[in-house]
């Protein structure tokens, strides 16, 4: 009897990656789960382990592209569908988004994008009846999609209206639209190196930014890149690498990093010779921080506790306190496009209250003459400028230590009139948009008098 009679039929190549992409999209859009939770750690999608590296990279890029272009995709599909997107079958909605994103923005043949999306709905009991609809709409998208996008490209559809309105109010309409355009591009990989940035830029086929960060367009598994396993560098957005440098020479000084995980800033301080205490409330995140430091051969004391309630572990006061406060993270949408669709305006007030508590705790942990660096990866003034203004108004023993342009490699556009840092997604423009941009960060340096 021929052995082929007992062979298990193999799945169509690429279908598993798209099925997992659909599951993760459903997690973000309908179950309010973050991408990080679904891609890493104990809550990661169970199917990821079976995916080849190439399929895993495709799935990640597919999900990110859809979330980055979600407003445009929604508008486009509403034009192509007579009765709107089916609401009784989430897999049909996901299949339409996945197919359209591939047709419009990814290097996937149109016929393959259509076929795999049809197979996706056929394999779902509730969505199977929409297979014909998905086929027809995506074929029409292949014919008419690009002209429809040209019609609406001047509209800022991929940022939620409430968020865009806030940015226009804070930064002006022209800058807000520049920020939205920058967020629409897939970002580069930013790396903080221990030493010799130009050499690592060459090895990683990238370039060295004015601030010393190495920026590359290399894709795939970070762990497979040269220098990773040897602990020569770590992944960190160029804007996120600035706050830790504002302490100046920290060799031999005691610095506490509040809300420290995953540990990029802790690593910077330890590499610069500081005696670092890293505090984070999450045991899982602290375990990740310890793993990162071990790979980098760097030392720091770790404390798992609520930073707002911590009393300093008997230390008589620290030379420096770094507060990278929990926030809405709206400055990171270019790297974490799910943030745009998971956050609500109501989140800002609760997070602002926590940030004020952390600032007060940081002041209490400082020695007289000590330096406090406060930062958030938020573009919302309540979580940055207003939080620091409130502290200065209520703490007479604290003053601002203005940041000089020379401390940030001459990037005058990121230094505010008050002497704080404010980076925007549209800063550091580049001829290749993928090599431009920064995460949106606010940073202030304060001194306890």
Secondary structure, 3 states (H helix, E strand, C coil): CCHHHHCCCCCCCCHHHHHHHHHHHHHHHCCCCCHHHHHCCCCCCHHHHHCCHHHHHHHHHHHHHHHHCHHHHHHHHHHHCCCCCCCCCHHHHHHHHHHHHHHHHCCCCHHHHHHHHHHHHHCCCCCHHHHHHHHHHHHHHHHHHHHHHHHHCCCCCCCCHHHHHHHHHHHCHHHHHHHHHHHCCCCCEEEEECCCHHHHHHHCCEEECCCCCEEECCCCCHHHCCCCCCCCEEECCCCCCCHHHHHCCCCCCEEEEECCCCCHHHHHHHHCCCEEEEEECCHHHHHHHHHHHHHHCCCCEEEECCHHHCCCCCCCCEEEEEEECCCCCHHHCCCCCCHHHHCCCCHHHHHHHHHHHHHHHHHHHEEEEEEEEEEECCCCHHHCHHHHHHHHHHCCCEEECCCCHHHHCCCHHHECCCCCEEECCCCCCCCCHHHCCCCCEEEEEEEEC
